[in-house]
């Protein structure tokens, strides 16, 4: 396994404050995967780290984005519209100017970060979306479904990696509301996806290999 390229940290001004993009770009990268963190943790989440490693192993540039609320040291995540407002300029900055990262572009993240990716994929010209532990509904509240956010990913490959015991919605629940271009991979574990990281890596690799063809 090749050594991981060193991370380059970029600070990007957004309407909600500065965000940080941790960029790893292999030589001759075949595409770019940009991942966002969840509402309860940062870019060090185990499933995000596993997905990033899978991307680098496939020759993709990988960017882990810290939302402004996290950079500012706050403990409570910003509301969804504010997350989108911060995410859009970060991805646009990564894809423009000198040293812009190559396409195809995959947007993704875990939990709240997966929701952001689904909501913004079309506007940012993504070629595919990776949703790790998509929070289909709050625990115990299936009537408060977020299926409409998954439906926004129309005509693009959408991969959802979901824990079989996820209280925010299991793989079968997610599978029932996916758009035609989406698929769900069930892995052992709960919302953290840490019980079977090799399965997470395998699923991510399959998506990236498909998109690089």
N, C-alpha and C positions, 0 to 999 in steps of 0.2 A: 504494500500500500504506500503510495507516494505521500511525502510529508505535506501537511496542510500549509497553504500559503499564509504568510503573516497577515493579520487583520489590519486594515487601514480604517481609522475611525473618522467619520465626517460628521460635522455638526451642521444641521440644516435648519434655517429659520422657517417657522411655520406660523400661521395665524394664532396658534395656541401656545407658542413658545418654541424654544429650540428642541429639536429631536436629534437623536444620534443614530447614525447608520454604521454598522460594523461590517466592512466589506472585505471579503476574501475572493480574490480573482486568480484562478489558475492561468498559466500561459495558454493562449489559444482557447479560451473558454467557449463552449458551444452554446451557451445561453445564460440567462440570469434568473435566479430564484430569490425573491424578496419575501421574508417572513416576519410577521409581527407577533408579539407576545400576548398573553392573556391578561385578564383583569386582576388576577391574584398573584402574579409573579412576573419575572423578567425574562430576558433572552437566554438565561441559563437553564430554563426548563429542560428536563431530560429528553422529552420528545422533540423539542425544537433542535436541540443539539444533535440528536440522532438524524433528523431530517437534513440538517446542514451538512453533516458528514456524508450522508448519501449523495447529496448534490455535488459536493467536492469530488467524491470518488467517481462520479459520472462525468467530470470535467466541466461542471457548471460553476459560474460565479455565484456566490451565496452572500446575501446581505441580511443581517439581523437588525431590525429596527426597534429602537427604544422610543416609545411615545413620550411627548413632552411632559405629561403628568409624572411619568416614571423618572425622567431626567431631573425634574424639579424636586424629587424626593417625596412626593405625595404618596399616601397610602391608598387613596380611593381613585379609581379610574375615572376618566372623563366620560361624559355621556357619548353614545354612539355617533351623533353628528359631529362632535368635536374630534373624535378619533379619526373620522374620515377627513376632516379638514386638515389635520396634521399629516396624515398618510399620503395624500395626493401630492403635495409639493415635494415630499421626500423622494417618492418614486420618480417623479418628473425630473428632479435634479440628478438622479442616478443615471437617467437615460438621455441626458442632454449635455452639450458642451464637450470640451476636450476630455478624453478618458471615459466617455460614456460607456456604460456596460452593454454588452451585446444581447440581441434577441436570439431565440424566442424568450418571452418574459413569462415567468410563472409567479403568480402572487399567492400568498398563503399565510398561514399562521395557526396558532392554537387558540381554541375557545373564542374569546372576544376578538382576537387577531384574525381568526378564520372568518368571522362575520364581516370585519372590515374588508377583507380580500374579496368576499363575494359581492359586497355592495359596490366596490370600485373597479372590479375587473374589466367591465366593458369600457368605462371612461378612460382607463389607462392602457387599453389595447393589449390586454393580457392574452396569451395563447393557451393558458390553462390555469386552474386554481387547485391548490392543496389546502384542505381543511382538516386540521388535526383536532379531534375532540370537539366537533361542532356542537355548541349548546342549543339544541333544538328548542328547549323550553326550560324554565327554571325548575329545579327539583320539586316534584310533586304537583306541578302546575302544567299539565299537558295542554290545557286550553289556551295557554299563552304561547302558542307556537311561533317560531321564527322561520317557518318554511318559506315565507315570501322572500327571504334573503337568499336562500338556496335557488329559488326560481329565477332570480336575477341573472344567474350564470347560464344563459341560454346559448346553445351552440358551441360552447367551449368544453373541453375535457375538464371534469370536476371530480377530484378524488377526495372522498371523506374517509378518514381513518378513525374508527370509533371503537371505544372500549365496550365489551359485552355487558359490563355492569355499570355503565355510565348513568348516573342519576339525572343527567340533563337530556337523556334520550339515548336509547340503545341503537345498535345497527339496524334492526328491523324497522324501528320507528323512522329512522332517517331514510332508509331505503324506500319507504312508502311515499315520500314527498320529494324525492330527487327529480330534477329535470331529466329529459331523455339522454342528455350527454353526460350524466353523472353516474358514479358507481361508489359503493361503500365497501370498505374492507374491514371486517370485524377482527379485533385482536383481543387477547385476554386483558383483563384489568378494568379500571374505572376511568374517571375523567382525566387522570394524570397520564395514561398510556404508558406508564413506566414498567408495567409487568412483563411486557414482551417487546422490548425495543428492536430486536432483530426483525420482527414482523413489520414494524413501522418502517425500518430502513428498506426492507424488501419492497414494500408497497410504493414508497417514494421513488426508488430506483426504477421501478416498472413505468411509472408515469413519465419520468424524465427521459428514459430511453425512447419511449413512444413519441414524445414531443420533439426529440432531436433528430428524428428520421427525416 
